[in-house]
Amino acid sequence: MRGPEAFHGTPRAPENRNFEHTDGFPNAPHVEGQRWIGHDTGRSDAHYHLDNPWAHGHFTGGFGPSHVWRLGGGGPSRFGFGGFYFSVAPWDYSYVNDWLWDSDDIVIYDDPDHPGWYLAYNTRLGTYVHVQYLG
């Protein structure tokens, strides 16, 4: 699976989103085949604006499905794996309620629309959230 393409088109309003458009998929941003459902609010979505993108540097551990990382503990505000640490975007906290912070596998992708953010894809659930690299 490759990461999302940069969004082109009319951005969707981020408020009051419902992602349950297909049976069997969760009401959270998720991936169906190669489609990143929910990654359609556009580059100007204020929820993912950072005044200082990349404040802690860039993640260099590897991107995409050939780099699967096992979560090693923590929670939405700070979690880690392999000596790297991240935090979930506050706007996305409600989408990680069922993540297992000490055992889920995730894959990191670059976010082409929101500078300073990455996308963490949970392989068990098929969902993803925006995450910021902490170092």
Secondary structure, 3 states (H helix, E strand, C coil): CCCCCCCCCCCCCCCCCCCCCCCCCCCCCEEECCEEECCCCCCCCHHHCCCCCCCCCCCCCCCCCCCEEECCCEECCEEEECCEEEEECHHHHHHHCCCCCCCCEEEEEECCCCCCCEEEEECCCCEEEEEEECC
